Each structure stands twice: as C-alpha cells, then as structure tokens.
Amino acid sequence: MLWFNNEKGHGFIETAAGDRLRVEGPDFRKGPPEGRCAGLAVTFQIAGDGDSARAQDVAFPEDAPPRRARIRRSAGR
C-alpha cells in the first residue's frame, strides 16, 4: 500500500509489477485503514484495464505480523 487519505476517501496501491492502482474507501473489505498505512501488505483484485484500472476487494492479510517502530540510537551512545 502506498497511501490512503481518509479525508479524500481514496489512495493508491502499488502492484508487484510496479503499477499504481487507485483504491476508493468502499473497495476495502473491512473498511479503509486508519492512520499510517504506507508499506502495509494488502491483497486485492484489479478491476478495469489500462489507465482506468483500479484496486477492489482490498484486504489486509490476517497473518501479517504487526508493525513495530524501529529504535534509533544516536552515534554517541
């Protein structure tokens, strides 16, 4: 997932081939993501083709491990 803006109601997903697909809020199975979602893995179907292609039936894999914040240490420690 590249990003999703709840205020605008849409975002973009990047496919394994590097194509960008638009995704609308209603296209998520359990509702759009809340908060930061860049880099999250998703499963989806592609509707349409060419420039009109978009993602639909978007879901977050249930077995995906939870994201954790990285701890950054300063060089002086």
Legacy VTK file of the C-alpha trace (Angstrom):
# vtk DataFile Version 3.0
C-alpha trace
ASCII
DATASET POLYDATA
POINTS 77 float
0.000 0.000 0.000
1.398 3.394 -0.908
-1.054 5.643 0.931
-4.705 6.259 1.750
-6.261 9.593 2.718
-9.427 9.192 4.784
-10.487 12.811 4.196
-10.302 12.417 0.414
-11.606 8.836 0.512
-9.004 7.385 -1.824
-5.387 6.291 -2.094
-3.010 4.180 -4.153
-1.660 0.633 -4.093
1.494 -0.473 -5.882
1.398 -3.861 -7.583
4.303 -6.324 -7.634
4.945 -5.176 -11.223
5.294 -1.562 -10.049
1.952 -0.312 -11.386
-0.050 2.146 -9.286
-3.739 1.429 -8.776
-6.260 3.844 -7.313
-8.318 2.497 -4.422
-11.518 4.004 -3.003
-12.768 3.625 0.577
-15.684 1.315 -0.298
-13.252 -1.041 -2.107
-11.855 -2.298 1.244
-13.487 -5.440 2.664
-13.450 -4.240 6.280
-13.211 -0.511 5.723
-10.254 1.694 4.843
-7.118 1.797 7.004
-6.842 4.244 9.869
-3.636 6.201 10.329
-0.387 5.476 8.521
-0.601 2.616 6.088
2.377 3.119 3.762
4.190 -0.155 3.252
1.382 -2.381 4.553
0.796 -5.576 2.595
-2.630 -5.950 1.016
-4.415 -8.429 -1.197
-6.677 -7.120 -3.955
-8.307 -7.717 -7.309
-7.768 -5.496 -10.344
-10.875 -4.030 -11.990
-10.668 -2.500 -15.451
-7.555 -2.162 -17.564
-5.117 0.425 -18.811
-5.472 3.892 -17.277
-8.875 3.010 -15.788
-7.565 0.048 -13.758
-8.221 0.248 -10.022
-7.983 -1.993 -6.967
-11.074 -3.580 -5.466
-11.851 -6.207 -2.827
-8.826 -4.943 -0.859
-7.945 -6.760 2.365
-5.109 -6.836 4.855
-3.687 -10.355 5.320
-4.703 -11.745 8.698
-1.347 -13.412 9.218
0.736 -10.291 8.626
2.953 -9.546 11.630
2.187 -6.293 13.446
4.389 -3.360 12.530
6.829 -2.180 15.138
8.649 1.080 15.485
12.378 0.990 14.954
14.572 2.204 17.783
17.180 4.667 16.624
20.228 5.233 18.725
22.487 8.222 18.469
26.078 7.685 17.343
27.396 8.901 20.702
25.926 6.030 22.725
LINES 1 78
77 0 1 2 3 4 5 6 7 8 9 10 11 12 13 14 15 16 17 18 19 20 21 22 23 24 25 26 27 28 29 30 31 32 33 34 35 36 37 38 39 40 41 42 43 44 45 46 47 48 49 50 51 52 53 54 55 56 57 58 59 60 61 62 63 64 65 66 67 68 69 70 71 72 73 74 75 76
